Amino acid sequence: MNSPIIPCDLCGSQDGLQRQQVKQSLDQREKNAPGRRQVMFRALMNARASHLLDPKLFDFMGLSHSKDEIDADSSEIPQFR
């Protein structure tokens, strides 16, 4: 059919892909500080919707606080409503 062959860059078999570069970087960091990869993956498991900064997942516009709440006790963290 003489159709052009388009290389697949999704399977990970090509050289120089971003996935391979990240893996090499993680491998190097793991050599320098064993257990770092596990710590990073554990941190990803603790992600909350508000941490992702995605307004579809968390109502950032609905956050508010009043100046009176802050002035009443400056040692407390203001509660968002």
N, C-alpha and C positions, 0 to 999 in steps of 0.2 A: 504493500500500500504506500510505501515511501513516506510514512508519517515520521516526523522527527521524534527522536528519543529524548524525553525530558528526564534529567537525572532526579532521583528521589532524594531529597535532603531530610526526610522524616525518619528514615530507618536507622540513622546513626552510623552507617558503614563508610561514609566519606571522611576524608582527612580534613582537619582544621575546623570542624564544626564547633559552635559555641558550647554544645553539650560536652564535647571532649575537653575543651579548654577549662570549663568549670570543674570537670572531674579531676583534671591534672592539678588545678589550684587546690581543690579539697584534699587530694592525696598529699600534696606538699605541706599543707597546714596540719594534716594529721601526723605527718612525720615529725614536725616541729613541736606539736603539742598533742600527744595521744589522747584520744577521747573527745576531741573538739567536734568532730563530725556528729557524734552522738548527742552532744550538748546542743548543737544547732538544730538537729531534728526534734529533740525534746522541746526546744523553744517554739518550734513551728506548731507543735501539738497544743500549745497554750494560747494560740492566737484567738482573739475575740473579734467580733464584728466591728467594734469601734477601732480596733488596731489597724484594720485594713483600709480605712479612710474611703470606704465605698458608701456613698449616700443611699444606694439602693438597699444596703444591708443594715445601716444604722442612721437614725434620725439626728444628724448633727445640727440641722437648723432648729430643731426643737429644744436644744440645750439652752438653758438660761440660768442666771443666778442674780440675786439682788445684792446691791451694795450693802444693805442692812445686814444680810446674812454674814457677809465677810467682816464687817466692822464689829458685829456682836461678839465674835470670838475669833480673833485672827489666827489662833493656833489650830483651828479646825479647817479641814479642807471643805470648801463650799460644796453643797449638794446641788446637783443639776436637776432641773425639773423638766 
